[in-house]
Amino acid sequence: FSEPMAVFWQHLGRKKVDVFLQFLVALVKIATPIAAVGAGVIAPATSLVIQPLSVAGEASSSTVWTPLGLFMGASSTAFCLNIWQSAAEVGFKRKDRMDRMVFLIYCFLTLLALGWNFAMENVSFIRGAELHMDASRRGAVNDISSELKVSSNLFSVMVPGCLFMTHFMTPLLGGAVPYLVNNFRMYLVYVWNGLPPTLVRALKSLPVWAPSLLPPGTPSVVSGPVPLRNTEKGLQQMEIGLPWDYTWNIVVPTCCFCMLFCVSPHTWKLFVAMLAWAVFVYLFDRWVHLRMCRLCFYTTHRLDVTVTYAWGIPLAVVAAAWARWAVSAGWLGDFPMQEAAVAWWIPSVFLASLIAWVLCYSLLRPYHIPEREDAEEKTHEETQAELLFTWFNTNPVFVLKCLFCPDEVGDHPLATGVDPTKVRYYEVGKEYLLLTNPLCVAEASKVKSDFLELETYLDPMLRLLERVLP
């Protein structure tokens, strides 16, 4: 089940083999920059900075780990945008399937990258923090200082880098930077027109939104059959990205719960920081979703169900922490913790908790939605008057058929808007094309009267600017 706005009509004709091959290409595009950052930044920083400082006893300093956490948070945002762009090129026929792919890949790679990088950079401390059971005293810790250093490093990486940096980078990399870069390219190619022809051709090949309608007298070197309608694609804001927002709702608790394995004064501080992060994310995402991002449709609950399944990961980390302290307290008998607990007990509890969560949640049949007996039956006209979009005016092929071959449609409903006599194609952000003039004015007045909308303050400023400037 799905809704018409969650269907990628342009991909319906693609074969499964082509989709699979494009999926492999997308995996290469996703893995290449991650591997490049790991080999070009993380590995040199570990070998040239962190390990030498660890020998000198300075690796726990926040001057080393805080910048590293900021870099991880910023780079993860760039990786997320790359994953989303690569997923959009795979050829999914439904949006919910693409969203689940983005979430699963981004969540898995983020947890893997953070865990691997942190483990490699703390390998000397992790080895020194191995716990050994003493016959005369249960739960004795041979090197508590190494454990404190590991927890301090984790706190410095998470606060403020991984907790807050990613969210600040989202409107920057997903909004401001593309808008400025696209405007600069278009001005450089079409307005200033002061570059050599060869360089102009190279720049013009980069933005696919290059317009074909140019001012009179423009050299033919920058003209071309690129549709004018594609110009607006380069100036659009990013759509509401629930898959990557959900990812950090899994990653952040998982990383914070890892602090439960350590005896550290930073444990309670990190959980206070996570509480502050939760409040910040609620307010920040509300602004990003409602004020910065463009409208999009999430018409099924499949993404929510997938995220709920993934919530078993942080819960399993808590269970593994319980197993760690159960062994340390001697509740499970006397045996070496390094060989028994670390080797099989703690991982077994982690997997058992994760499997139990998945099985219990599956018993609820979360992907199944029972039919409502009290559901109100509506006609096609009533549904269109309420939603504007239908299965007809969102299908580009059927819209073209209604526009150029109306006789072939017969008695079938046309792809229209409010006016049943005018053929219209529904597109997000251009709902005004489906409305009549009185309705457009009414909707515009509602937007201007809302003090939370940007247009409430932008329109008066623009009118004032028109009066000041000739």
ABEGO torsion letter per residue (X at the ends): XBBAAABBAAAAABBAAAAAAAAAAAAAAAAAAAAAAAAAAAAAAAAAAAAAAAAAGAAABAAAAAAAAAAAAAAAAAAAAAAAAAAAAAGBABAAAAAAAAAAAAAAAAAAAAAAAAAAAAAAAAAAABBBBBAABBGBBABAAAAAAAAAAAAAAAOAAAAAAAAAAAAAAAAAAAAAAAAAAAAAAAAAGABBAAAAAAAAAABAABBABBBBGBBAAABEABBAAAAAAAABBBBBBAAAAAAAAAAAAAAAAAAAABBBAAAAAAAAAAAAAAAAAAAAAAAAAAAABBBBBBABAAAAAAAAAAAAAAAAAAAAAAAAAAAAAGAAEBBBAAAAAAAAAAAAAAAAAAAAAAAAAAAAGAABBBBBAABBBBBAAAAAAAAGBBAAAABAAAAAAAAABAAAAEABBBBBBABAABBBBBBBGAAAAABBAAAAAAAAAAAAABAABAAAAAAAAAAAAAAABX
